[in-house]
Amino acid sequence: MFFFFAGGVQQQVKKVLKSGAGRCINCGSAADLVENEKVLKLFFVPVWRWPGKEPLMHCDNCNIFFFPTKFNLHPPVLDKIRCNFCSREVNNTDYRFCPFCGSGL
């Protein structure tokens, strides 16, 4: 007999505790402080959920979870942002894309 099994454990956001509480460690965009839950999925159907042990930071852009540190709980007030692709300074913090190369900030 041959059995086919498709499943796994995935983390999901349960509740947002504080929106924009820090910066993502991967892409530098705003990250939220969230309560998370772990979900067991069998054949892509959620079967069992259980809460995470402590609040985590979650980036919507990268979709990653990471532990908050004392350095990224409060985002610094930035007057200038540096583009990750071309390394040029962007004066306006309202831009979502670099005006020089067009990559996302």
Secondary structure as GFF3:
##gff-version 3
##sequence-region A 1 105
A	DSSP	beta_strand	7	23	.	.	.	ID=ss1
A	DSSP	beta_strand	30	42	.	.	.	ID=ss2
A	DSSP	beta_strand	45	51	.	.	.	ID=ss3
A	DSSP	beta_strand	56	59	.	.	.	ID=ss4
A	DSSP	beta_strand	64	66	.	.	.	ID=ss5
A	DSSP	beta_strand	81	82	.	.	.	ID=ss6
A	DSSP	beta_strand	89	90	.	.	.	ID=ss7
###
